[in-house]
């Protein structure tokens, strides 16, 4: 079975509010309001309107402080958005295991969360037999302010800037380096960096691209059963 099938059926609710970054109040179909875990450190701009339909999953751990985890937002138009940023790595890892990412097929080993000099980590290291290793960083994207256009980041991200600088350094040191943007919504046709939200990130992106850091953009296939890496690649603007 696919790693990224939801391990239990998703439960529908209505959003009351999201707060303290990692918490949200949701009214369930039985009319009871409960606090749920929100696995997203970003601003979630455009997704946290009161009354939005949300889809939750029972926490895998029965001792979890919050027994429900928020997974998807369903917008009025039926568009699904996955707000769980931690799923992006799992989706990409599965796609790597299944060798579904074009241009990344003949590696011998996938190392998740490789340590980089200075104590940082990136998401993946791919080791090849006769080629230089490849470092891969994944970012989860949910922001759309214009129909069909998705943007990253949705709030200032010094961590994101750091990752791009590391990729740039690795590229300059002879490694292959890839920044993969995984668009976690079903309506994306174009992608760009949100310069007005984080100018430093935009600059770091341009600098990284200039030295040859590769940029890959994919859209997830999202259903209420699970999520996989889709074949659709939104156009990078």
C-alpha positions in Angstrom: 0.0 0.0 0.0 1.0 3.6 -0.5 2.8 5.2 2.5 0.6 8.2 2.1 -2.8 6.7 2.4 -4.5 8.3 5.4 -4.4 5.6 8.1 -8.0 6.2 9.1 -11.0 7.8 7.5 -11.0 11.6 7.6 -13.6 13.3 9.8 -15.4 16.5 8.6 -15.6 19.6 10.7 -16.0 23.4 10.4 -13.2 25.7 11.4 -13.8 28.1 14.3 -10.3 29.6 14.7 -6.7 28.7 14.5 -4.4 30.1 17.2 -1.0 29.6 18.9 0.2 28.3 15.5 -0.3 24.7 16.3 -3.9 24.7 17.6 -7.3 25.1 16.1 -10.9 25.0 17.4 -13.2 23.0 15.1 -17.0 22.2 15.3 -17.6 18.6 14.6 -20.7 17.3 12.8 -22.2 16.3 16.2 -22.1 20.1 17.1 -19.4 19.7 19.7 -16.4 22.1 19.4 -13.0 20.5 20.0 -9.4 21.7 20.0 -7.3 19.9 17.4 -3.6 19.9 16.5 -2.6 22.0 13.5 0.6 20.7 11.9 1.6 23.9 10.2 4.0 26.6 11.4 3.2 29.0 8.5 0.7 31.8 8.4 -1.8 29.7 6.5 -2.9 32.9 4.7 -6.2 32.4 2.9 -7.0 29.1 4.5 -8.2 30.0 8.0 -11.5 31.7 7.4 -14.1 30.9 10.1 -16.6 28.4 8.8 -14.2 26.7 6.3 -14.8 23.0 5.8 -11.9 21.0 7.3 -10.9 17.3 7.3 -9.3 15.8 10.4 -7.7 12.5 11.3 -7.7 10.6 14.5 -4.2 10.9 16.0 -2.2 7.7 15.5 -1.1 7.8 19.1 -3.9 7.1 21.5 -2.1 9.1 24.3 -1.9 12.3 22.1 -2.8 15.4 23.9 -5.1 16.4 21.0 -6.9 13.3 19.7 -7.5 14.9 16.2 -5.1 16.2 13.7 -6.1 18.7 11.0 -5.1 17.5 7.5 -7.1 19.2 4.8 -9.1 22.4 4.1 -11.9 22.1 1.5 -12.5 25.5 -0.1 -16.0 26.5 -1.3 -15.0 25.6 -4.9 -14.2 22.0 -3.8 -10.4 22.6 -4.0 -8.5 20.5 -1.4 -5.5 21.9 0.4 -3.3 19.8 2.6 -2.1 21.9 5.5 0.1 19.2 7.2 3.6 20.4 6.2 5.1 17.2 7.6 3.4 15.1 4.9 5.4 16.8 2.1 8.6 14.9 3.0 6.7 11.6 3.2 5.1 12.1 -0.2 8.5 12.9 -1.8 10.2 10.0 0.0 7.6 7.6 -1.3 8.0 9.1 -4.8 11.8 8.6 -4.5 11.4 5.0 -3.4 9.1 4.3 -6.3 11.5 6.2 -8.6 8.8 8.5 -9.8 10.7 11.7 -10.0 12.0 12.4 -13.5 15.8 12.8 -13.6 16.2 11.2 -10.2 16.0 7.4 -10.8 19.4 5.7 -10.8 20.5 6.4 -7.2 21.7 3.6 -5.0 20.7 5.0 -1.6 18.3 7.6 -0.1 19.5 9.1 3.1 16.7 11.1 4.9 17.7 14.2 6.9 21.4 14.1 6.1 23.6 16.3 8.4 25.4 19.1 6.8 28.6 20.8 8.1 27.7 23.2 10.9 24.9 21.0 12.3 22.1 21.8 9.8 20.1 19.2 8.1 18.4 19.0 4.7 15.6 16.6 3.7 17.3 14.0 1.5 20.7 12.9 0.2 20.8 10.7 -2.8 24.0 8.6 -3.4 24.8 7.3 -6.9 27.3 4.8 -8.1 29.3 6.8 -10.6 27.9 10.3 -10.0 28.2 13.1 -7.5 25.7 12.9 -4.6 22.6 15.0 -4.8 21.0 17.0 -1.9 17.3 17.6 -2.0 15.3 20.0 0.1 11.4 19.9 0.1 9.0 22.8 0.8 5.3 22.4 1.3 3.2 25.1 -0.5 -0.4 26.1 0.3 -0.7 29.9 -0.5 -2.7 31.1 -3.4 -3.8 34.8 -3.6 -4.7 34.7 -7.3 -6.7 31.9 -8.9 -4.4 29.2 -10.2 -1.2 30.9 -9.0 0.5 29.5 -5.9 3.3 31.2 -4.0 5.9 30.5 -1.4 6.5 31.4 1.4 3.3 32.4 3.2 5.3 34.2 6.0 8.9 35.2 6.5 11.1 32.1 6.7 14.7 32.6 7.9 14.9 28.8 7.9 13.9 28.6 4.2 16.6 31.2 3.4 19.2 29.1 5.3 18.3 26.0 3.4 18.7 27.8 0.0 22.1 29.1 1.1 23.2 25.6 2.1 22.0 24.2 -1.3 24.0 27.0 -3.0 27.1 26.2 -1.1 26.8 22.5 -1.8 26.3 23.3 -5.5 29.4 25.5 -5.5 31.3 22.6 -3.8 30.5 20.3 -6.7 27.4 18.5 -5.4 24.1 18.4 -7.2 21.5 20.4 -5.3 17.7 20.5 -5.8 15.0 22.6 -4.2 11.7 20.8 -4.6 8.4 22.8 -4.1 5.5 20.5 -3.4 2.2 22.3 -4.1 -0.3 20.9 -1.6 -3.5 22.1 -3.3 -5.4 20.8 -6.3 -5.9 24.1 -8.2 -2.3 25.2 -9.0 -1.1 25.9 -12.6 1.6 28.5 -11.9 4.1 29.0 -9.1 6.2 31.9 -8.0 8.2 33.2 -5.0 6.2 35.7 -2.9 8.7 38.5 -3.0 6.4 40.9 -1.2 6.1 38.5 1.8 9.8 37.6 2.1 12.3 39.6 0.0 15.3 37.8 1.6 13.9 34.5 0.5 13.3 35.8 -3.0 16.9 37.0 -3.2 18.3 33.6 -1.8 16.2 31.8 -4.4 17.6 33.9 -7.3 21.1 33.5 -5.9 20.7 29.7 -5.7 19.3 29.4 -9.2 22.1 31.5 -10.6 24.8 29.0 -9.5 22.8 26.0 -10.8 20.7 24.8 -7.9 17.8 23.0 -9.6 14.2 23.9 -9.0 11.5 21.3 -9.3 7.8 22.1 -8.8 5.2 19.4 -8.5 1.5 19.4 -7.5 0.2 16.7 -5.2 -2.7 14.5 -6.1 -4.9 15.0 -3.0 -8.0 13.0 -2.2 -9.7 12.3 1.1 -8.2 8.8 1.0 -4.6 9.9 0.7 -2.0 12.0 -1.1 0.6 11.2 -3.8 3.1 13.1 -5.8 1.3 14.1 -9.0 2.8 14.2 -12.4 1.6 17.8 -13.0 4.3 20.4 -12.8 3.0 24.0 -12.4 4.9 26.5 -14.4 7.6 28.4 -12.6 7.2 32.1 -13.2 
